[in-house]
Amino acid sequence: MSISRKIRALLAISGKKQVDLAQYFGMTRQVMNNKLSRESWSAADLIKVADFCDCKIAFICPDGQQIYLSLDDGSEQQKSPDA
């Protein structure tokens, strides 16, 4: 599944609309539609999408450690598997 399809699924799951995501990004609905069509997502964009949908993006290591990416302060948060 492409990143854009996953973003559309995330929007559906969270009850958000593509037009609202466009507004959150400060762009028109058509520009957001083009972004979805072209698959032009940076890591910062994905973090912003997650923030919009009240979700988190994380790297999950084989040992269970998780490193979360957030917009809050630009820093990562680590979580051990035992926490």
Secondary structure, 3 states (H helix, E strand, C coil): CCHHHHHHHHHHHHCCCHHHHHHHHCCCHHHHHHHHHHCCCCHHHHHHHHHHCCCCEEEECCCCCEEEECCCCCCCEEECCCC
